[in-house]
Every structure is written in C-alpha cells, then in structure tokens.
C-alpha cells in the first residue's frame, strides 16, 4: 500500500540546519507531489511547502521562504526537506504528505490536498 | 494566526453529535473544496473528508462534511471515545495550502 517513511529524530543546536527525508513506496513516486507540514508542541499544523518529484519544482509558504529547501532523488523515491537557521521555535514534529489536485488555471475548480501522510520526524532544537 | 477560523475546542458526551465549523473567504473556501483531517496524539494526521463531503474508504459514515459559501462544517454523530482528537480543515488558496488552527475535541 502507499507509504511514506521518514528519517529518525534529530537534535540540533540553534543556528544549525536539519535535513529530513521521506521515502515513498507503493505508488508511482513521480506522479504525486510531496508536501511538508509541522506541528510544534501545543500548536496546530503548519504547512511548509510542496515539491513536484517529476519536475523538481517547489512552492514554499511565505513564512519559510529563504530558510527551507526541498529536493528529491528520483532513483530512490525520496524527498528531502532542509530547514536552516534553526531556533527553538522550530522544535516540532515534521510530516511529509502526498499531495494531489488540479491547480491549473484551466481547472473548473482549482483544488489541492494531502492524502497519505508520513510517519513523522521529531526535530528538537536545543 | 491561521487563515481558516476554527473554534479551539469542542466537547460532547458519547452518542451525541458534535459539529465543528471552519470559516474562510471567497478566495479560499469560497472557490475550492474543503478537506478535514483527524490528528490523534502520537500519530500522523489522517484524511477524514475530501471534496467537502466525501469520505475516503474506511472512514465511518458517522463523519460527514458540508460546505456553504465561505464556511464548512464537520459533523460527528454517535460520538465515541476514540473520536477524541484534533480536527483541522484545509483548502487551497493561490498556490498554497491553508489550514485552520485546529479544534480539540473532548469526549466527556
């Protein structure tokens, strides 16, 4: 079945960077985007951005532009999310999630959502 | 501050029906579909409702969604203790996903 397996927990110092991986299986990797969402302790879900594994194109939430970089390795069906200049506010569980929809201006209704979610990676900045 | 507005909490007793609201604008909810996610502690979020009112396979019909104009609702009937979780609404807005702040549902 479709599955997204993420890398293990990380502990980083303030100012450092972290790179989290998300390996897809059970479906055609290049046919679906991968999104990243995080949840800090006691906070709600926060969307970071998306990557199209086929083209490598990305889109980032304004709050993270300049600090987040998403890349992929199609040979191993894996997407990476790197977040730099870490602060304690970045301590959170990071999830990858498969994205799909119709976002072209020619779509009758433009929509996009996440259906399959990854296992989660805890990043602690301390 | 989240783009979509949800009540921070809701509560009900087992067997009752609870409704969670999600309010947006003409350029997000008003022009796209609404999705709902259930997030249980220590687990990954789960897609509960897609395209306003559709349930993925495996989601009980106790869960239902609706949308009217720039607002949407999630209703849970026959409430069970295992429904205690955080619920998030989401939609598409101009090349990005926007989320509600989440509603913590307590089953009394």
Interface residues (C-beta under 8 A of the other chain):
Chain A: X35 X37 X39 X44 X45 X46 X47 X49 X50 X59 X61 X95 X97 X99 X101 X103 X109 X110 X111 X112 X113 X114 X115 X117 X118 X119 X120
Chain B: X2 X31 X32 X33 X35 X37 X39 X44 X45 X46 X47 X50 X51 X56 X86 X88 X90 X91 X92 X95 X96 X97 X98 X99 X100 X101 X102
